[in-house]
């Protein structure tokens, strides 16, 4: 009985030692047979692997679940939460841990194409007190609309086509006071509404 337990423990120790090798199942930064990242993934700011830079997981070369990015001081700078459909909720953080900016991104991969990551939909920015300062809207990584706020009130709206401003609206106390129109980046009209 004692000898069988001893052999069992010895066998378990040999198995764990083999798994702890360079390709052990709990070691980070592994690739599958096709060279695609899989499993836990970690990168560091330094060669001694003391200052964590990124932490996350891959499946078939695509990020899954939550990825976190850290500054050299160890503070969380950005987090990305990946869904099954390639959409990713991205949050940037102020140094005190409050949300600085939040929005959605799209992760697209295809056969023979490099992965592409671009912003999609509305992105909201916050000051350290939690007030909204900006809301920018993107389609396929290209900005289409930008709103600016001061003290929680809308002050300006810019509309874009092909990364060029086509219209600017200015607001005061919630009232539209001025509209400017642009063509090919040059102002073509100016209207005061009050």
C-alpha positions in Angstrom: 0.0 0.0 0.0 2.8 2.4 1.0 4.8 1.5 -2.1 1.9 2.1 -4.5 1.2 5.5 -3.0 4.9 6.4 -3.3 5.0 5.3 -7.0 1.8 7.2 -7.7 3.3 10.4 -6.1 6.5 9.9 -8.1 4.6 9.4 -11.3 2.6 12.6 -10.6 5.8 14.5 -9.9 7.3 13.4 -13.2 4.2 14.4 -15.1 4.0 17.8 -13.4 7.7 18.4 -14.1 7.2 17.5 -17.8 4.3 20.0 -18.0 6.3 22.7 -16.4 8.8 22.6 -19.3 8.9 25.2 -22.1 5.6 24.0 -23.6 3.7 23.4 -20.3 0.0 24.0 -20.4 0.2 26.9 -17.8 3.0 28.8 -19.4 2.0 32.0 -21.3 2.7 33.0 -24.9 2.2 29.7 -26.7 1.3 29.1 -30.3 -0.6 26.4 -32.0 0.7 24.2 -34.8 -0.3 26.9 -37.3 1.8 29.5 -35.5 -1.3 31.3 -34.1 -1.3 32.6 -30.6 -3.3 30.6 -28.0 -3.9 30.5 -24.3 -2.6 32.9 -21.7 -0.6 35.7 -23.2 1.6 38.2 -21.3 4.2 40.8 -22.3 6.4 42.9 -20.1 8.0 46.4 -20.1 11.3 44.9 -19.0 13.5 41.9 -19.8 13.3 40.7 -16.2 9.6 40.2 -16.6 8.8 42.2 -13.5 6.7 45.1 -15.1 3.6 43.7 -16.7 2.6 45.4 -20.0 -0.3 43.2 -21.3 -2.3 40.3 -20.0 -4.9 38.4 -21.8 -5.9 35.2 -23.7 -5.9 34.1 -27.4 -7.8 31.4 -29.2 -6.8 30.5 -32.8 -4.9 33.8 -33.0 -7.8 36.0 -31.9 -8.0 37.7 -28.5 -10.8 36.5 -26.3 -12.3 37.6 -23.0 -10.5 40.5 -21.3 -7.1 42.0 -22.3 -5.5 44.5 -19.9 -2.7 47.0 -20.7 -0.6 48.5 -17.9 1.8 51.5 -17.6 5.4 51.1 -16.6 4.3 52.0 -13.0 1.7 49.2 -13.0 -1.4 51.3 -13.3 -4.2 50.0 -15.6 -4.3 52.1 -18.8 -6.7 50.2 -21.0 -8.9 47.2 -21.0 -10.5 45.4 -23.9 -13.4 42.9 -23.5 -13.8 40.8 -26.6 -17.1 39.2 -27.7 -17.6 36.2 -30.1 -18.6 38.4 -33.0 -15.3 40.4 -33.1 -16.8 43.4 -31.3 -14.7 44.7 -28.4 -15.6 47.0 -25.6 -12.6 49.3 -24.9 -12.1 51.3 -21.8 -9.2 53.8 -21.2 -8.6 54.7 -17.5 -7.5 57.8 -15.7 -4.5 57.2 -13.3 -7.0 57.3 -10.3 -8.9 54.3 -11.8 -11.9 56.2 -13.2 -13.1 55.8 -16.8 -11.4 58.3 -19.2 -12.8 57.0 -22.5 -15.1 54.2 -23.5 -16.3 52.8 -26.8 -16.6 49.8 -29.2 -14.0 48.5 -31.6 -14.1 45.8 -34.2 -11.5 43.1 -34.7 -11.6 41.7 -38.2 -9.5 38.8 -39.5 -9.7 37.0 -42.8 -7.9 34.4 -44.9 -4.6 35.8 -46.2 -5.3 39.2 -44.6 -3.6 40.8 -41.6 -5.9 41.4 -38.6 -7.5 44.8 -38.6 -8.6 46.6 -35.5 -10.7 49.8 -35.8 -13.0 52.0 -33.7 -16.8 51.6 -34.3 -19.8 53.5 -33.1 -19.9 56.2 -30.3 -16.9 56.8 -28.1 -17.4 58.9 -25.0 -14.6 60.7 -23.1 -14.9 61.8 -19.4 -12.9 64.2 -17.3 -11.5 63.0 -14.0 -14.7 64.1 -12.2 -16.8 61.8 -14.4 -18.4 64.6 -16.6 -18.8 63.9 -20.4 -16.3 66.0 -22.4 -16.6 64.5 -25.9 -18.6 62.0 -27.9 -17.1 60.9 -31.2 -18.9 58.6 -33.6 -16.9 56.3 -36.0 -17.8 54.0 -38.9 -15.1 51.5 -39.9 -12.5 53.6 -38.0 -13.4 56.9 -39.7 -14.8 59.7 -37.6 -18.3 60.9 -38.8 -19.4 63.1 -35.9 -17.8 64.9 -32.9 -19.6 66.5 -30.0 -18.0 68.7 -27.4 -19.4 69.3 -23.9 -18.5 71.7 -21.1 -20.0 71.3 -17.6 -22.3 68.6 -19.1 -23.7 71.0 -21.8 -23.3 70.5 -25.5 -21.1 73.3 -27.0 -20.2 72.1 -30.5 -21.0 69.5 -33.0 -18.8 68.7 -36.0 -19.9 66.5 -38.9 -17.3 64.8 -41.1 -17.1 63.0 -44.5 -13.9 61.3 -45.4 -12.1 62.8 -42.4 -13.0 66.3 -43.6 -15.3 68.7 -41.7 -18.6 69.3 -43.6 -20.5 71.2 -40.9 -19.9 72.8 -37.5 -22.7 73.8 -35.1 -22.0 75.9 -32.1 -24.3 75.9 -29.0 -24.7 78.2 -26.0 -27.0 77.2 -23.1 -28.4 74.4 -25.2 -29.4 76.8 -28.0 -27.9 76.6 -31.5 -26.2 79.9 -32.2 -24.0 79.4 -35.3 -23.7 77.0 -38.2 -20.7 76.8 -40.5 -20.6 74.6 -43.7 -17.5 73.3 -45.4 -16.7 71.7 -48.7 -13.4 69.9 -49.3 -12.2 71.3 -45.9 -12.8 74.9 -46.9 -15.6 77.0 -45.3 -18.4 77.8 -47.8 -21.0 79.3 -45.5 -21.6 80.8 -42.1 -25.0 81.4 -40.4 -25.7 83.0 -37.1 -29.0 81.7 -35.7 -29.6 84.3 -32.9 
